[in-house]
Structure formats: C-alpha cells, structure tokens
Amino acid sequence: MFGPLTSKPGTSKNNKTGSWRVAVKPKFLQKNCIGCKMCAIICPEGCISGAEKKYDVDLAYCKGCGNCALICPKKDIEMIKEQE
C-alpha cells in the first residue's frame, strides 16, 4: 500500500536533521527571558533546552521555522541569517 520504509521512527538523532535548515536560525538574546518555556514547548523538533531563563537550541536538529521567536512573549529570540 505505502511501500517499504527507509528509516525507523526515532532516527532523527542519527540523521542530524538540522542540515535541512532554511537560511535563518534562532538567536537567544537572554536579556528579557522570563523562563516561560514557550519556545521549548512550541518547537516541533524538540531541540530547545535549558532552564533558569537560559535557553539554547541544538542547531544539529533546528529547521529554522521561527516558531520559537514568534511565540516568545518578551521577543527575546530573534531569527538571524545563517552564516556561510
């Protein structure tokens, strides 16, 4: 019906899916963060981690979707151009 699967569920850790990122990535300013964790909750890849108002992104898995920057109530995350 659907054909054979080429990978098993849960293999994104092995595939380093961040290589598919668009031309931008999040930059956590860490100036106005209130520790609400909305960025980590909204991330579809689950690559945002941290605590105590210090969050960071694992760029090996980030796609650059910008959801974290959009949801941040303090605008403490900005999307910046990917450097060559």
N, C-alpha and C positions, 0 to 999 in steps of 0.2 A: 504494500500500500504506500508506504513512505520511503522505502529503500533503506539501505543499511546506514547506521550512524557512524560517523567518522571519529567521534570523540565521546567520552563518557561524561556524565554530569559531574560537575565539580572540578573540571580540569582547567578552569581559568587561571588558577595559581600556577600551573605549569606553562600556560600559553602566553603569559605576560601581555595581557590584552591592551595595555596602555600604548603599545606600538600602533594602535589604530586611532589614537587621539587626533582630534581636529587641531587646528593651528593655534589654539589657546589652552592655557592651563590655569588652575586657580592659584592665587597667592593669598595666603592667610596673613593679614596685617598684624593681628594680635595686639590691637590698640584698644578697641571698643568691645571686644568679645564679652558676652555676659554668661557664657557657658551653657546656653540653652540646648546644645547638641542637635539643633535642627539640621545643620549641614550634614552630620553623620547619618541622621535618620533618612534624609531625602536622597542621599547618594545611591544611585542604582547599582553601583559596583561594590559598595561597602568598603571603599578604600580610604575613608577618612577616619582617623583615630585621634585620641588624645583625651585630656581631662583638665580640670582646673583652668579653664579659659585658654588652654594651649592646644590647639588642634593643628593637624598637618595631614597631607594627602600622600598616599603612596602612588607616585607617578607611573609605576610599572603597571598599574591597573586603571588609572583615571582615563576617561574618554574625552574630557573637556566639555561636557554637556552644559556646565554652568548652573546646574540646579542649586548647588551649594551657595553660590553668590546671589542667586535670585531669592532664596529663602531666608538668608541672613537678615534678621531684624535690625541689626546695627550696621549693616553694609561694611562689615569687617573683612570681607573676602572680595577680591577683585580678580577678574579674568585678564590675564596678560598674554601677550603673543609668545608663542613657542620660539625659543632661540635656536638658531641653526646648530 
